[in-house]
Amino acid sequence: MKKQAWNYDYSQTLWMKMYLAEPDFPNNRSKVFISFEQALEIIKAADCLTQGIPKIVYLVGWQGLGHDDCYPEMEVINEALKRSEDKTARDSLFWLFEEAKKYHTVVSFHVNQSDAYTDTPCFPDLVKADAVVKNAQGEAAPIEIFNGRDGYKVSYKGYYESGLFQKNWDRFCTSTPVRASGTVHIDNFCIAQSLNPRTTAEEENAARNKMLDYIQSLGIDVTTEYTYRELEWRADSPEHPIRKFYGTAMAALPDGRWQDAPIRTLGRIPASWWTSGMTVEDCMRNPPSLYSGHLTDPKLLQVFYGAMHGEDIWMKHGFAPEDWTDEFLYQFCTLQLPYFYLNRLQRCKAELDGDGYVIQFSDGVVSRGKDGRITKNGKVLKNGDDVLLPLDEKNDTFFAYSKNGKTGDWDIPDAAFAFADVFAVTANGNIPCGSVAIQSGKVRLDVRPGRALVLKAQNAAEPLRSVSV
């Protein structure tokens, strides 16, 4: 495992995707959902809702005509996303990158290095260099269909050894501010083996590691989509089109379990959207500072929690804050905040309790999957959808949230203050609601259904006022 320092602590950073556009190839146009200008409005609102914590937003569909266009090249910026006052979409992209900094947000990019299309300018060079997966006859083999087009898989061995990978990334760095962002999301970075010339999973993985090392040498972290525990000929995934392709060259694919394969990119990729193929032992062994994300095993997600995506919220509700704030707050307070909190602790012991896990953390913290409770030395920090947790390790700012509403005393054993100012959290900024005292590790709050309060430490005692939102 290669150990290295990341530009960001992904276990304590809110990193999300934002789906901007997708291709409409029959009409040779881009179907835009969120423009660069609208993206900034979302970023502003999200910064208010999250009290200015560090954030990364990976743009999806920023290139070509939108999502899954142009790959593996990454230099044509989607002109349909530009602002009217700018000459080019590139101008608008750099404008968004700079403006987002004012709202504690790094803008970066969702890209893909595993797929290739025939209308991509470099495709003939990819074929010539054996940088696309080929069938037993040595012909480039379409594996999947994306946006109505044949999708070819990249052979990382040929892609890296030919120098085409490095050339594409150098052009990408010139066209966009990706180096300044210090992070990039490479989607679906799975291995695909070629039949002729035949490549092995180990060769493809070794080339992928060299690709990751090259990107890291440019000063860029790589986050990605999955946990990569590939087996030879990817026999662990019966439904995947690549398995059918492999089956054209062999009578029987080898058997195997993903648990028997190592996490191949551990130490090179610090975070994945879907930390799939993880066991409870993996979670206990590998701290979130080394590898983090959203666990796909429901029983593990219930006790370790995980990163929210953002993308799903805006795709469902649109970009107007009044339409997406409620869902955003719910996910932030019940998923992301517990994740941040538990990630700051050591993972000490895991036990099964019926159908769920109980995880013991340092500092007397226990997370129970069966009822969604997090306690600290017996004090309740989270009970299902009722949450009162610190925003960060300073313990001077706390979020109180209740999906169904809760009035009364809340446990707050981590508070680093005796008095707090209280604000209602909105997409337009905080609304003052009064102040409260912390007494015997408790605070009295009235949190209305689906709303959030933020408690900020006072420097001195003040007369107490009613608190409600």
C-alpha positions in Angstrom: 0.0 0.0 0.0 1.4 3.4 -1.0 1.0 6.0 1.7 0.8 9.7 0.9 -0.6 12.9 2.1 -3.8 14.2 0.4 -4.6 17.8 -0.4 -7.9 17.4 1.5 -9.1 15.4 4.4 -12.1 13.7 2.7 -13.3 12.3 6.0 -14.0 15.9 7.2 -14.8 17.6 3.9 -18.3 17.8 2.2 -17.6 16.5 -1.3 -20.5 16.3 -3.7 -21.3 16.0 -7.4 -23.5 18.4 -9.5 -25.1 17.1 -12.7 -25.0 20.0 -15.2 -25.9 18.5 -18.6 -26.3 15.5 -20.8 -26.0 15.0 -24.6 -28.9 15.1 -27.0 -27.0 13.5 -29.9 -29.9 13.3 -32.4 -30.3 17.1 -32.2 -26.6 17.8 -31.7 -27.2 19.8 -28.6 -26.7 19.7 -24.8 -29.6 19.3 -22.5 -28.8 21.6 -19.6 -30.1 21.1 -16.1 -27.8 23.5 -14.2 -25.7 26.2 -15.9 -22.4 27.5 -14.5 -24.3 30.6 -13.3 -26.9 28.5 -11.6 -24.3 26.3 -10.1 -22.9 29.2 -8.2 -26.3 30.0 -6.7 -26.5 26.4 -5.4 -23.0 26.7 -4.0 -23.9 29.9 -2.2 -27.0 28.3 -0.6 -25.2 25.2 0.4 -22.5 27.3 2.1 -25.2 29.0 4.2 -26.8 25.7 5.1 -23.4 24.1 6.1 -22.0 27.2 8.0 -19.0 27.6 5.7 -17.4 24.2 6.1 -14.9 23.1 3.5 -16.6 21.7 0.4 -15.7 20.2 -3.0 -18.2 20.1 -5.9 -17.4 17.9 -8.9 -19.1 19.1 -12.0 -20.8 16.4 -14.2 -21.4 17.1 -17.8 -19.1 20.1 -18.0 -17.5 18.7 -21.2 -18.5 18.2 -24.8 -22.3 18.0 -25.0 -22.6 16.7 -21.4 -22.2 13.6 -19.3 -20.3 10.7 -20.8 -19.3 12.7 -23.9 -15.7 13.0 -25.4 -14.0 10.5 -23.1 -11.2 9.7 -22.5 -10.4 13.2 -23.7 -11.2 16.1 -21.3 -10.6 19.4 -22.9 -13.7 20.5 -24.7 -15.8 22.6 -22.4 -19.6 22.5 -22.8 -20.6 25.8 -24.5 -24.2 25.5 -23.5 -23.2 26.1 -19.9 -21.6 29.5 -20.3 -22.8 32.9 -19.0 -24.2 35.3 -21.6 -21.7 38.0 -20.7 -18.7 35.7 -21.3 -17.0 35.1 -24.6 -16.5 31.3 -24.1 -17.6 28.6 -21.8 -14.0 28.3 -20.6 -14.2 31.9 -19.3 -17.4 31.0 -17.4 -15.8 27.9 -16.0 -12.9 29.8 -14.6 -15.3 32.4 -13.3 -17.2 29.8 -11.4 -14.0 28.3 -10.0 -12.9 31.7 -8.6 -16.3 32.7 -7.3 -16.9 29.4 -5.5 -13.8 30.1 -3.4 -15.8 32.9 -1.7 -18.2 30.3 -0.4 -15.6 27.8 0.9 -16.0 25.6 -2.1 -13.5 24.0 -4.5 -15.0 23.4 -8.0 -13.5 20.4 -9.8 -14.5 17.8 -12.4 -16.1 14.4 -12.9 -14.2 12.6 -15.7 -13.8 9.1 -17.0 -10.7 7.2 -18.2 -12.2 3.8 -18.7 -14.6 4.6 -21.6 -13.8 5.6 -25.2 -16.0 6.6 -28.2 -15.3 6.4 -31.9 -16.0 10.1 -32.4 -13.3 11.1 -30.0 -10.4 12.6 -31.9 -7.8 10.3 -30.2 -9.8 7.1 -30.9 -7.7 6.0 -33.9 -4.5 6.5 -31.8 -6.0 4.5 -29.0 -6.7 1.6 -31.3 -3.3 1.7 -32.8 -1.6 1.7 -29.4 -3.7 -1.2 -28.1 -5.2 1.3 -25.6 -8.7 0.0 -26.1 -9.9 -3.5 -25.2 -9.8 -5.8 -28.2 -11.5 -9.1 -29.0 -9.8 -12.4 -29.9 -9.4 -11.2 -33.5 -7.5 -8.1 -32.3 -10.3 -5.7 -33.2 -11.6 -2.9 -31.0 -14.6 -4.4 -29.2 -17.7 -2.3 -28.1 -18.6 -3.4 -24.6 -21.5 -1.2 -23.5 -23.9 1.4 -24.9 -23.9 5.0 -23.5 -26.2 7.7 -24.8 -27.1 5.5 -27.8 -23.5 5.0 -28.8 -21.1 2.1 -28.7 -18.9 2.3 -25.6 -15.4 0.9 -25.8 -13.2 0.1 -22.8 -9.8 1.5 -22.3 -6.9 -0.9 -21.7 -4.9 1.0 -19.1 -1.7 -0.8 -20.1 -1.7 0.5 -23.6 -3.1 3.8 -22.6 -0.3 4.6 -20.2 2.6 2.9 -22.0 1.8 4.7 -25.3 1.9 8.1 -23.6 -1.6 9.0 -24.8 -2.8 9.2 -21.2 -0.2 11.7 -20.2 -1.0 13.8 -23.3 -4.7 13.8 -22.6 -4.0 14.9 -19.0 -1.6 17.6 -19.9 -4.3 19.1 -22.3 -6.9 18.7 -19.5 -4.7 20.7 -17.1 -4.3 23.4 -19.7 -8.0 23.7 -20.5 -9.4 23.7 -16.9 -8.3 24.8 -13.4 -8.0 21.1 -12.3 -4.5 21.6 -11.0 -5.5 24.6 -8.9 -8.4 22.6 -7.5 -6.1 19.8 -6.3 -8.7 17.1 -6.7 -10.6 15.3 -9.5 -13.2 12.6 -9.6 -12.5 9.7 -12.0 -15.7 7.8 -12.5 -16.0 4.0 -13.0 -12.2 3.5 -12.8 -12.6 -0.3 -13.2 -10.2 -2.7 -14.9 -11.0 -4.1 -18.3 -8.8 -6.8 -19.8 -8.0 -7.2 -23.5 -8.2 -10.5 -25.3 -5.7 -9.7 -28.1 -3.2 -8.7 -27.1 -4.2 -10.4 -23.9 -3.7 -8.4 -20.7 -4.0 -9.6 -17.1 -5.7 -7.9 -14.2 -2.4 -7.4 -12.5 -1.0 -5.6 -15.6 -4.0 -3.4 -15.9 -3.9 -2.6 -12.2 -0.2 -1.8 -12.4 -0.9 0.6 -15.3 -3.8 2.2 -13.4 -1.5 2.7 -10.4 1.0 4.5 -12.7 -1.8 6.7 -14.0 -2.8 7.5 -10.4 0.8 8.3 -9.6 1.1 10.6 -12.6 -2.0 12.5 -11.6 -0.7 12.8 -8.0 2.6 14.2 -9.4 0.6 17.0 -10.9 -0.6 17.9 -7.4 -4.1 16.4 -7.9 -5.9 13.9 -5.6 -8.2 11.3 -7.2 -11.5 10.3 -5.9 -13.6 7.8 -7.7 -16.8 5.8 -7.9 -16.2 2.3 -6.4 -13.9 0.2 -4.2 -11.8 -1.7 -6.7 -11.2 -5.3 -5.7 -11.1 -6.8 -9.2 -10.5 -10.5 -9.9 -8.9 -11.9 -13.1 -11.6 -11.6 -15.9 -13.9 -9.9 -13.4 -15.8 -13.2 -12.8 -17.4 -11.7 -9.6 -19.9 -9.6 -11.6 -22.3 -12.0 -13.6 -24.5 -9.2 -15.0 -21.8 -6.9 -16.2 -21.3 -6.7 -20.0 -17.6 -7.2 -19.7 -18.2 -10.7 -18.4 -20.1 -11.6 -21.5 -17.3 -10.2 -23.6 -14.7 -12.3 -21.7 -17.0 -15.4 -22.2 -16.4 -15.1 -26.0 -12.8 -16.3 -25.5 -13.1 -19.0 -22.8 -15.4 -21.9 -22.1 -15.7 -21.1 -18.4 -14.8 -18.0 -16.4 -12.9 -18.5 -13.2 -14.7 -18.5 -9.9 -13.8 -16.2 -7.1 -15.1 -13.9 -4.3 -14.4 -10.1 -4.2 -13.4 -10.5 -0.6 -10.4 -12.5 -1.7 -9.0 -9.6 -3.8 -7.2 -6.7 -2.2 -8.5 -3.2 -2.3 -6.2 -2.4 -5.2 -6.1 1.4 -5.0 -5.8 1.7 -1.2 -3.4 4.5 -0.5 -3.8 6.0 -3.9 -7.5 6.9 -3.9 -8.6 8.5 -0.6 -12.4 8.5 -1.2 -15.1 6.8 -3.3 -18.8 7.6 -3.8 -19.7 4.0 -3.2 -17.3 2.2 -0.9 -18.6 -1.1 -2.2 -17.0 -4.4 -1.5 -16.2 -3.5 2.1 -16.4 -5.8 5.1 -16.8 -4.7 8.7 -13.2 -5.8 9.2 -12.1 -3.5 6.4 -13.9 -0.6 8.0 -12.3 -1.3 11.4 -8.8 -1.8 9.8 -8.7 1.2 7.5 -9.3 4.6 9.1 -11.5 7.1 7.2 -8.6 9.4 6.9 -7.1 6.8 4.5 -10.3 5.8 2.7 -13.8 7.2 3.1 -17.1 7.5 1.3 -20.7 6.2 1.3 -20.9 2.5 2.3 -23.2 0.4 0.1 -23.8 -2.3 2.7 -26.8 -1.0 4.6 -25.8 -2.6 7.9 -22.4 -0.8 7.7 -23.9 2.5 6.6 -26.2 2.4 9.7 -23.3 2.5 12.1 -20.5 4.3 10.2 -22.7 6.6 8.1 -21.2 8.1 4.9 -20.8 11.0 2.5 -23.9 12.5 1.0 -23.9 13.1 -2.8 -25.8 16.3 -3.4 -26.2 15.3 -7.0 -29.3 13.2 -6.3 -30.9 16.1 -4.4 -30.5 18.7 -7.2 -31.5 16.2 -9.9 -34.7 15.4 -8.1 -35.7 18.9 -6.8 -34.0 21.4 -9.2 -31.6 24.2 -8.4 -34.0 26.6 -6.6 -33.0 26.5 -2.9 -36.6 26.6 -1.7 -37.2 23.3 -3.5 -34.1 21.4 -2.2 -33.2 22.8 1.2 -35.4 20.4 3.2 -33.9 17.3 1.7 -30.4 18.8 1.8 -30.7 19.5 5.5 -32.1 16.1 6.3 -29.2 14.3 4.6 -26.6 16.7 6.0 -27.8 16.4 9.6 -28.7 12.7 9.7 -25.9 11.3 7.4 -23.0 13.7 6.9 -22.8 15.2 10.4 -22.7 11.7 12.2 -20.1 10.7 9.6 -17.9 13.7 10.4 -18.3 13.1 14.1 -17.5 9.4 14.1 -14.6 9.8 11.6 -12.8 11.9 14.3 -12.8 8.9 16.6 -10.9 5.7 16.7 -12.8 2.5 15.8 -12.3 0.1 18.7 -14.7 -2.8 18.5 -17.4 -4.2 16.3 -20.2 -6.6 17.4 -23.3 -8.0 15.8 -26.6 -7.3 17.5 -29.3 -9.2 15.7 -29.5 -7.9 12.2 -27.3 -4.9 12.9 -23.8 -3.9 14.1 -22.8 -2.1 17.3 -19.5 -0.2 16.9 -17.6 1.0 19.9 -15.5 4.1 19.2 -13.0 6.0 21.4 -14.2 8.5 24.1 -17.0 6.2 25.1 -18.9 6.7 21.9 -21.2 3.8 20.6 -23.1 3.7 17.3 -26.0 1.2 17.1 -27.4 0.2 13.7 -30.6 -1.3 15.0 -32.1 2.0 16.2 -29.9 4.6 14.7 -28.6 5.8 18.0 -25.2 7.3 18.8 -24.3 7.7 22.5 -21.4 9.0 24.4 -21.0 7.6 27.9 -24.7 6.9 27.9 -25.7 10.4 26.6 -27.7 10.4 23.4 -26.2 12.4 20.5 -28.4 10.9 17.8 -31.7 9.0 18.2 -33.0 8.1 14.7 -33.7 11.4 13.0 -33.1 13.5 16.1 -29.6 14.9 16.0 -27.5 17.2 18.1 -23.9 17.0 17.0 -20.8 19.3 16.7 -19.9 20.6 13.3 -16.2 20.1 13.8 -13.6 19.1 16.3 -13.6 22.6 18.0 -16.9 21.7 19.5 -18.0 25.4 19.5 -20.7 25.0 16.8 -23.5 22.4 17.0 -26.4 21.4 14.7 -29.8 20.4 16.2 -32.2 18.7 13.8 -35.4 16.8 14.1 -37.3 15.3 11.2 -40.6 15.1 13.2 -39.9 17.8 15.7 -38.6 17.6 19.3 -39.1 19.9 22.3 -37.3 19.5 25.6 -33.9 18.6 26.9 -31.1 17.4 24.5 -27.8 15.9 25.6 -24.8 17.9 24.6 -21.8 16.4 26.4 -19.2 17.7 23.9 -20.1 21.4 24.3 -17.0 23.6 24.8 -19.1 26.5 26.1 -21.7 27.3 28.8 -23.8 29.7 26.8 -24.7 29.6 23.1 -26.4 31.9 20.6 -29.0 30.0 18.6 -29.9 30.5 14.9 -32.4 29.0 12.5 -30.5 27.6 9.5 -31.7 28.8 6.1 -30.3 28.9 2.5 -30.2 32.7 2.8 -28.2 32.7 6.1 -28.8 32.2 9.8 -31.8 33.8 11.6 -31.2 34.7 15.3 -33.5 32.9 17.6 -32.1 33.7 21.1 -29.6 32.1 23.4 -29.4 29.1 25.7 -27.4 27.8 28.7 -25.7 24.5 28.9 -26.5 22.9 32.3 -25.3 19.5 33.5 -24.5 18.5 29.9 -28.0 19.4 28.6 -29.7 22.1 26.6 -33.4 22.9 26.2 -34.4 23.4 22.6 -37.6 23.5 20.5 -36.8 22.1 17.1 -39.7 22.1 14.7 -40.2 19.3 12.1 -37.7 19.3 9.3 -35.8 22.3 10.6 -32.3 22.8 11.9 -30.9 25.1 14.6 -27.3 26.0 14.9 -25.8 26.7 18.3 -22.7 29.0 18.4 -20.6 29.5 21.5 -21.0 32.8 23.3 -17.9 34.5 24.8 -19.8 35.7 27.8 -23.1 35.0 29.6 -26.2 36.8 28.3 -29.8 36.9 29.5 -31.6 33.8 28.2 -34.3 34.2 25.6 -36.8 31.8 24.1 -35.5 29.5 21.4 -37.8 28.1 18.7 -37.8 27.6 14.9 
